[in-house]
Amino acid sequence: MKKLLLLGVGSALAFTMGGVGPAQADNGPHVSLAAKTAGKIVVSDAAGRCAACHRAHTAQAEYLLKQAQPALCYTCHDSTGVASTDVKDGQTAAGAALRGGGFVTAAIDSGGANSTWVAGATAGTVSRTLPTIPTLQDAQPVTSRHQIDGVTSGTAWGNGGNGASLGKSLTLECGSCHDPHGNGNYRILKPIPTDSGTSKTTDSLGATTTGVNIPDATAKGYTTTNYWLTGDASSPASATVGTAFTNGTKAIPTDATAPDGYIQNIAAWCTTCHTRYLAPTQSYKTASGDATFMYRHRGDANYKQNAANCITCHVSHGSNAVMNNANNGDAANVTQPGGAAATTLVGATTPDSRLLRVNNRVICEMCHNV
């Protein structure tokens, strides 16, 4: 069973019409109706966008698509450069690394994570500069990914309430997480992914919700030169310091800097599928009552980047990090929830890397200098 983290963030899945040129989310054919002039439909504009993906009488896939996903999405989002984001290979056509990795290859320098130690303000002490995870010039085959072929089922681990099964079996495709018609949200993410199990009235912690709507970025930035930087300053905050998060679980600390809307909401979005992974502070020593997910790493620090958030450790599409028990460690021996042996992706040389950003669980040391 493939591990599914349903983190649809990182790089955009955007369709575009052939020959039009690079497209970005909510541009090209991904323009939401809300963005159009009220009460007016531009017929020539709308017709062209429909024809990019749909056929009225000769469709070959459901929803009248001319081709099944992800092949349809890859007609733009691959190395052809029709779209600016080659999510298949984890890079732009110009070779810049995509924030979300890729589904076939990724350009994360997972073995090059580093930080610099410098003299501290007090004699005899040292301090650490911001860690970095560099990018690769040549993308490498992924060792873990979200399975989005629309055919192969996998498990959304931790889906359900305490005491439920280990997870939920899902068969994903690009449109499970992204709205191809545009919705005004960050990376055209659906407020609730298809078949996530989260209802439109109750979120993963029992609060009333209409899903997780992450405000769209004012400037679209799909690439990175440092995979340790996970925030997006172009995503406007959807709450202010001292107010509750959209899922009603906690308030931003009054002494914290107001977050960008992406960091503020992405953990709540991820856990519409991975329900029991949204753990509050002190969960490392406070039993949850769940037999498998008993003690958990905190995941709800949504008030600043790189602070115990889902996206701090994981990328959304696919990672080329390796787990090979280097230095007599146990990186490759981490089992699936419930104790089953870790699987190895076809074509990979080491077991499932869980979409982690760094080799051999060294992601832990990026925060915990142990």
C-alpha positions in Angstrom: 0.0 0.0 0.0 1.3 3.4 -0.9 1.5 6.1 1.7 -0.8 8.9 1.0 -0.3 12.3 2.6 -2.7 14.3 0.4 -0.6 17.4 0.7 -1.7 19.1 -2.5 0.5 22.1 -1.9 3.9 22.9 -3.4 3.5 23.2 -7.1 0.3 23.9 -9.0 -1.6 21.5 -11.2 -2.8 23.8 -13.9 -4.2 22.9 -17.3 -3.7 25.1 -20.3 -4.7 25.0 -23.9 -2.0 23.8 -26.3 0.0 26.6 -27.9 -1.1 29.3 -25.5 2.1 29.3 -23.4 2.9 28.8 -19.7 -0.1 28.9 -17.3 -0.5 29.4 -13.6 -3.2 28.4 -11.2 -6.4 30.3 -11.7 -5.0 31.5 -15.0 -5.4 29.9 -18.4 -8.4 27.5 -18.3 -8.3 27.5 -14.5 -10.2 30.8 -14.1 -13.0 30.5 -11.6 -16.4 31.9 -12.6 -16.2 34.2 -9.6 -13.3 36.0 -11.4 -15.5 36.8 -14.4 -17.5 40.0 -14.6 -20.8 39.4 -12.7 -23.6 38.4 -14.9 -21.5 38.1 -18.0 -20.1 35.1 -19.8 -17.5 35.6 -22.4 -18.5 32.9 -24.8 -15.4 32.8 -27.0 -13.2 32.7 -24.0 -15.1 29.9 -22.2 -15.5 27.7 -25.3 -11.8 27.5 -25.9 -11.1 26.5 -22.3 -13.7 23.7 -22.4 -12.2 22.3 -25.6 -8.8 22.0 -24.0 -9.9 19.1 -21.8 -13.5 18.0 -22.7 -15.3 16.4 -25.6 -19.1 16.4 -25.7 -19.6 13.2 -27.6 -16.2 11.4 -27.9 -15.0 11.6 -24.3 -12.6 8.8 -23.2 -12.9 9.4 -19.5 -15.5 10.4 -16.9 -16.7 14.0 -16.7 -16.4 14.1 -20.5 -12.6 14.3 -20.4 -10.8 13.6 -23.6 -8.2 11.6 -21.7 -8.0 10.1 -18.2 -5.9 11.7 -15.4 -3.0 12.1 -14.8 -2.2 11.7 -18.5 -4.5 14.6 -19.3 -2.8 16.8 -16.8 0.6 15.8 -18.1 -0.2 17.0 -21.6 0.7 20.4 -20.1 2.5 19.7 -16.8 5.4 17.7 -18.2 8.7 18.5 -19.9 7.0 20.0 -22.9 6.9 23.3 -21.2 3.3 24.1 -22.2 2.7 24.9 -18.5 5.4 26.5 -16.4 5.2 23.6 -13.9 6.4 20.2 -14.8 4.9 18.3 -11.8 5.7 15.0 -13.4 9.4 15.7 -13.2 9.5 18.1 -10.3 11.1 21.0 -12.2 10.2 23.8 -14.5 11.0 23.6 -18.2 14.0 25.8 -17.3 15.3 23.3 -14.7 14.2 25.2 -11.5 13.1 22.9 -8.6 9.4 22.8 -7.8 8.4 23.3 -4.2 6.2 20.2 -4.1 8.8 17.8 -5.7 7.5 15.6 -8.5 5.6 12.4 -9.2 8.2 10.7 -11.3 11.4 12.5 -10.4 12.3 15.3 -7.9 15.2 17.7 -7.5 15.6 17.8 -3.7 19.2 17.6 -2.6 18.1 15.4 0.3 21.6 14.4 1.2 22.9 18.0 1.3 20.9 19.4 4.2 23.1 21.6 6.3 23.4 24.5 8.7 26.2 26.7 9.8 27.4 27.2 13.3 28.8 30.6 14.3 30.1 32.2 17.5 27.3 33.2 19.9 26.8 36.5 21.5 28.2 35.2 24.8 31.8 34.0 24.9 32.1 30.2 24.6 28.6 29.7 23.0 27.6 29.0 19.4 24.4 29.6 17.5 23.0 28.1 14.3 22.1 29.9 11.1 19.0 29.0 9.1 19.2 25.4 7.8 19.2 24.8 4.1 18.1 21.9 1.9 19.6 22.6 -1.5 18.2 21.7 -4.9 19.7 19.4 -7.5 20.4 20.4 -11.1 19.4 16.9 -12.3 16.2 15.5 -10.8 16.3 11.9 -9.4 13.7 9.1 -9.3 11.2 9.5 -6.5 11.2 7.1 -3.6 7.8 8.1 -2.4 4.9 10.0 -3.9 1.2 10.5 -3.7 -0.3 7.8 -6.0 -2.5 9.8 -8.5 -2.9 7.4 -11.4 -6.6 7.0 -10.8 -6.3 3.2 -10.7 -4.0 2.2 -7.9 -5.5 2.4 -4.4 -3.5 3.4 -1.4 -4.0 4.2 2.2 -4.6 7.6 3.8 -3.0 6.7 7.1 -4.7 8.0 10.2 -8.0 8.7 8.5 -10.9 8.5 11.0 -11.4 9.1 14.6 -9.6 7.5 17.6 -10.1 3.8 17.5 -10.9 3.7 13.9 -9.1 1.6 11.3 -5.4 2.4 10.5 -6.5 4.5 7.5 -8.8 4.8 4.5 -8.3 3.2 1.1 -8.3 5.8 -1.6 -7.8 5.9 -5.3 -6.5 9.4 -6.2 -6.0 11.5 -9.3 -5.0 15.1 -9.7 -8.6 16.3 -9.4 -8.9 14.7 -6.0 -7.1 17.6 -4.5 -7.2 20.3 -7.1 -10.2 22.0 -8.8 -9.4 22.2 -12.5 -11.9 24.9 -13.1 -10.5 27.2 -10.5 -11.9 28.2 -7.2 -9.8 31.2 -6.0 -8.0 29.0 -3.4 -4.2 28.5 -3.0 -3.0 26.2 -5.8 -6.7 25.7 -6.7 -6.9 23.2 -3.7 -10.4 21.9 -3.0 -11.5 22.9 0.5 -12.2 19.2 1.2 -10.4 16.6 -1.1 -12.6 14.1 -2.9 -13.4 11.0 -0.8 -11.3 12.3 2.1 -14.0 11.2 4.6 -14.3 14.6 6.1 -17.8 16.0 5.8 -18.8 19.5 5.0 -20.2 20.1 8.4 -17.6 18.6 10.8 -13.8 18.8 10.5 -11.2 16.3 11.8 -11.5 17.6 15.4 -15.3 17.9 15.5 -15.6 21.6 14.8 -18.1 23.0 12.3 -16.4 23.7 9.0 -17.0 24.2 5.3 -13.6 22.9 4.5 -10.2 24.6 4.6 -10.0 27.5 2.2 -6.4 28.7 1.9 -6.3 32.2 0.4 -4.6 32.4 -3.0 -1.2 33.9 -3.4 -1.0 37.4 -4.8 2.2 36.4 -6.7 2.6 32.8 -7.9 5.9 31.3 -6.9 6.2 27.6 -7.7 10.0 27.1 -7.4 12.6 27.1 -4.6 16.3 27.1 -4.1 16.0 25.9 -0.4 13.6 23.2 0.5 13.8 24.2 4.1 11.8 27.3 3.4 8.2 26.2 3.3 6.1 29.4 3.8 4.7 31.6 1.1 4.7 35.3 2.0 2.5 35.9 -1.0 -0.4 34.0 0.5 -2.3 36.6 2.6 -3.1 35.7 6.2 -6.8 34.7 6.8 -6.7 35.5 10.5 -4.9 38.0 12.7 -2.8 37.5 15.8 -4.9 36.4 18.8 -7.8 35.1 16.7 -8.9 31.5 16.2 -7.8 29.4 13.2 -10.4 28.6 10.6 -10.8 25.0 12.0 -11.5 26.4 15.4 -8.8 24.5 17.3 -6.5 27.2 18.6 -5.5 30.8 18.5 -2.3 32.3 17.1 -0.1 33.2 20.1 -0.3 36.9 20.8 3.4 37.2 20.7 3.7 35.5 17.3 4.1 37.1 13.9 1.0 36.9 11.9 1.4 33.9 9.6 0.9 33.7 5.8 -2.4 32.0 4.9 -0.6 28.9 3.5 1.3 28.1 6.7 -1.7 29.1 8.8 -4.0 26.6 7.1 -2.1 23.8 5.4 -1.9 21.4 8.4 -5.6 21.6 8.8 -6.0 20.9 5.0 -3.7 17.9 5.1 -5.6 16.4 8.0 -8.9 16.5 6.3 -7.5 13.1 5.1 -4.9 12.3 7.7 -7.2 13.1 10.6 -5.3 11.8 13.6 -2.1 13.5 12.5 -3.2 17.0 13.6 -1.8 16.7 17.1 -1.6 19.6 19.5 1.4 20.5 21.7 2.3 18.1 24.5 1.0 15.1 22.3 4.5 13.5 22.6 3.7 12.8 26.3 -0.1 12.8 26.4 -1.7 9.6 25.2 -4.4 10.2 22.6 -6.4 7.0 23.4 -5.8 5.6 20.0 -4.1 2.2 20.1 -1.8 2.9 17.1 -1.5 6.6 17.0 -1.0 6.8 20.7 1.7 9.5 21.0 2.2 11.9 18.2 4.5 14.7 17.0 2.8 18.0 17.2 1.4 19.2 13.8 -0.7 22.2 14.5 1.9 25.0 15.0 0.4 27.1 12.2 1.6 30.5 13.2 5.0 30.4 11.5 6.9 28.3 9.0 9.2 25.4 10.0 7.4 25.0 13.4 5.9 21.6 13.7 3.7 21.8 10.6 3.0 19.0 8.2 4.8 20.8 5.5 7.9 21.3 7.6 8.9 17.7 7.1 7.1 16.6 4.0 6.6 17.7 0.4 3.3 17.3 -1.4 3.9 15.5 -4.6 6.9 13.2 -4.4 10.4 13.0 -2.8 13.7 11.5 -4.0 15.0 11.2 -0.4 16.5 7.8 0.5 16.2 5.6 3.6 19.2 3.3 3.7 20.1 2.8 7.3 23.3 4.8 6.9 25.6 5.0 9.9 24.0 1.9 11.5 20.7 3.7 11.9 17.2 2.4 11.4 15.9 4.8 8.7 14.8 2.0 6.4 13.3 -0.1 9.1 10.4 2.2 10.0 7.2 0.2 9.5 3.8 1.3 8.3 1.3 2.1 11.0 0.2 -1.2 12.5 3.6 -2.8 12.0 3.7 -4.0 8.4 7.1 -3.7 6.7 7.8 -0.6 4.8 7.2 -0.9 1.0 9.5 0.1 -1.8 8.3 2.1 -4.7 8.7 0.3 -8.1 12.0 1.6 -9.5 13.3 2.9 -6.1 16.4 1.5 -4.4 15.3 2.1 -0.7 12.0 1.8 1.2 9.3 4.4 1.3 10.7 7.8 2.2 7.2 9.1 3.3 7.5 12.3 1.2 10.3 13.5 3.6 12.6 16.2 2.5 15.9 14.8 3.9 17.6 11.4 3.7 17.6 8.8 6.6 15.2 10.7 8.9 17.7 13.5 9.3 14.7 15.8 9.0 14.5 15.4 12.8 17.9 17.0 13.2 16.8 20.1 11.2 14.9 21.1 14.3 16.2 18.9 17.1 20.0 19.2 17.1 20.5 15.9 18.9 
